[in-house]
Amino acid sequence: MPESPIRKLVPFAEQAEADGKSVYYLNIGQPDIKTPEVALKAVKENTIEILSYSRSEGSETYRKKIANYYDYHNIKVSHNDIIVTTGASEAIAFIFGSIMDPDDEVIICEPFYANYIAFATAASVKVKPIISKIEDNFALPPIAEFEKLITSKTKAIMICNPGNPTGYLYSKEEIEQLAALVKKHDLFLISDEVYREFTYDGHTHYSILELEDLDAHTIMIDSVSKRYSMCGARIGCLVTRNETVRHTVLKFAQARLSPPTYAQIASEAALSTPQSYFEAIKGEYIERRDTLIRELNTIKGIKVATPKGAFYCIVELPIKNSDHFAQWLLESFSFENETVMVAPAGGFYSTPGIGSNQIRIAYVLNKERLIKAVKIIKEALNVYND
């Protein structure tokens, strides 16, 4: 199992704080946005006397409300198409176990969410990476490049839309190109859509479940973690109209009995959050993104992609080894007794050597703190020698 590029440096950050330094955490997608009060109240004011199991596929009332939420977003599904999971993470693990056997292959654009590799490793599945480039803002590579990677072992193509760690938002046309490819080769198209609400500059999200005549091929992953700033709830879901896939996934769900009851109650309540909540958050993230990109572009020798969604960006630095740099920032550097924790981007690639001079930044801090964090990185690069 690989280490998490997001979490492996935590001991060094803790030691930095123990040494009296302040640390700006840009390494993890933990929003500083408040969780909707309606979700917290649903748990605080609940009168449950026996905290029972729910159904393995999640409570029926919650799944019906999720289906209504999707209907609002032009995704027409029944509550029976939904299996509630313990975070999107469990949904990914269930999918890999359900549609692939050991040594089967899944094609994923890199850089990608680092834990995709972990779940593939756990399922003895091979990731076939296809590189998207910072020079192209991490747009979808040509479909012909995907086709070159397809073998008799290929079972699926997987995307994250909008992307973690790139912030790239796939267009309707790009999704349709992938749809045609999976239909041609009888593959699954898996889409991790947990950042659906966070799209910027007039762009809108297009779900794979909006595709017509592709019910047998499409599997969507979702989560409340980022949408409602409820990362600790650990509630996600898997949505597919493919009955055979659902039936197989349900066996995995039954093996772990049920998703957590209180977290489902909170998540169900969160669905009543008004649209104004998301509009305010989007406005805040746009300002943070623009502030971050502007400040980063004052640093000589860097490249930075401009995100169209989510709240991450990949930054290419004038260094050789971002793992070493990230650890050095915590162990050996401070500016005005402050330092920064970033995620080395090498862990978001599976191709050896790629991304070794890149970092991922999560712009989950307010604008003033982002400006100071970039200032620290700038000062660090002036003295760093790798």
C-alpha positions, 0 to 999 in steps of 0.5 A, spaced: 500 500 500 502 506 498 503 512 503 498 518 502 502 524 499 496 528 503 497 525 510 504 522 510 507 529 513 503 530 519 508 528 524 513 533 521 507 538 522 505 536 529 513 537 531 513 544 527 507 546 532 511 543 538 517 547 536 513 553 536 511 554 529 505 556 526 503 552 520 499 553 514 495 547 512 495 547 504 495 539 504 488 537 505 481 538 502 478 540 509 474 546 508 474 551 513 466 553 511 461 552 516 457 545 516 450 547 515 447 548 522 441 544 520 445 538 519 448 539 526 442 540 529 439 534 526 444 530 530 444 534 537 436 534 537 435 527 535 431 523 540 433 516 538 434 511 544 437 505 540 442 507 535 440 501 530 443 499 524 440 502 517 439 498 511 446 496 508 444 500 502 442 506 506 436 508 509 430 509 504 428 516 506 435 518 505 436 515 499 429 518 496 431 525 498 438 524 495 434 522 488 430 528 489 437 532 489 439 529 483 433 530 479 434 538 481 441 537 477 438 533 471 440 527 473 434 522 473 435 516 478 431 512 483 432 511 490 433 504 488 439 506 484 443 509 490 447 505 495 449 509 501 457 508 503 461 510 508 464 516 504 466 516 497 472 512 499 468 506 500 464 507 494 471 506 490 473 500 494 466 497 492 466 498 485 473 496 484 471 489 488 465 489 484 467 490 476 474 488 476 478 481 478 485 481 480 490 483 474 484 487 471 486 494 469 482 501 470 485 507 465 485 513 469 488 520 467 493 522 472 495 526 476 489 523 480 486 523 487 492 519 490 487 514 494 485 511 487 492 507 487 491 505 494 484 502 492 486 499 486 492 496 490 487 493 495 483 490 490 489 487 486 487 492 480 492 495 475 492 502 474 494 504 467 495 512 467 494 517 461 498 523 463 494 530 462 499 536 462 500 542 466 501 546 459 494 544 457 491 546 464 490 538 465 485 537 459 482 531 457 488 527 453 486 525 446 481 519 446 486 516 441 491 515 447 486 512 451 484 507 446 492 505 445 491 503 452 485 498 452 487 491 452 483 485 454 484 486 461 481 493 461 474 494 465 473 501 466 475 508 465 475 513 471 475 520 472 474 525 477 470 531 475 471 537 477 478 534 478 482 533 485 488 534 485 487 539 478 481 543 479 480 541 471 472 541 469 471 536 464 466 539 458 460 536 456 464 534 449 469 531 453 464 526 457 461 524 450 467 522 447 469 518 453 462 515 453 463 513 445 469 510 447 466 505 453 460 504 449 465 501 443 469 497 447 464 495 452 467 498 458 465 502 465 465 509 465 466 511 473 466 518 475 467 521 482 463 527 482 464 529 489 465 537 487 459 538 483 457 544 486 464 547 485 464 550 478 467 557 476 467 562 471 460 560 468 462 553 467 457 548 469 458 541 471 455 535 466 454 528 470 455 522 466 448 520 469 446 525 464 448 521 458 443 517 454 443 510 452 449 508 457 446 506 463 449 499 463 456 503 463 456 508 468 457 508 475 457 515 479 461 516 486 458 522 490 459 524 497 457 529 502 464 531 505 466 537 501 459 539 498 456 541 506 463 541 509 462 534 512 468 530 511 468 527 518 461 524 517 464 519 512 457 519 508 458 518 500 454 514 495 454 510 489 449 511 483 448 506 477 442 504 473 446 497 472 442 492 476 448 487 476 453 492 478 448 494 484 447 487 486 454 485 486 456 492 490 450 490 495 454 484 497 460 488 499 455 493 503 452 487 507 459 485 509 460 491 513 453 491 515 451 498 514 453 506 513 453 510 520 446 512 522 447 518 525 451 521 519 446 519 515 441 523 519 446 529 518 446 528 511 439 527 510 438 534 514 443 537 510 439 536 503 435 542 505 441 547 505 438 552 500 442 554 494 444 560 497 449 557 501 453 554 495 452 560 491 456 564 497 461 558 498 462 559 490 464 566 490 468 565 496 472 560 493 473 564 486 476 569 490 481 565 494 483 561 487 484 568 484 488 570 490 492 564 490 494 564 482 495 571 482 500 571 488 503 564 486 505 568 479 509 573 482 514 567 484 519 566 478 520 559 475 513 556 477 507 554 473 500 553 475 494 551 472 488 555 473 482 551 476 475 551 473 472 547 479 473 544 486 478 547 490 485 545 488 491 547 484 497 543 481 504 548 482 510 546 478 516 549 482 523 550 480 526 544 484 527 537 483 524 533 489 517 536 492 517 530 497 524 533 500 522 540 499 515 539 503 518 535 509 524 541 509 519 546 509 516 543 516 523 541 519 528 546 517 524 552 515 520 558 517 519 565 516 517 570 521 516 563 525 511 560 520 511 555 515 507 551 510 504 544 509 503 542 502 502 535 498 507 533 494 504 531 487 508 525 485 503 521 490 498 523 485 501 520 479 503 513 478 508 514 472 515 514 476 518 520 476 512 524 473 510 530 478 516 530 482 517 537 482 510 539 483 505 540 489 498 540 490 495 546 494 488 546 497 485 553 497 481 552 503 484 558 507 481 565 507 485 570 502 489 573 507 492 566 510 493 564 502 497 570 501 501 569 507 502 562 505 505 563 498 509 569 501 512 563 506 513 559 499 516 564 496 521 566 501 523 558 502 524 557 495 529 563 495 534 559 500 532 552 498 537 548 495 536 541 493 
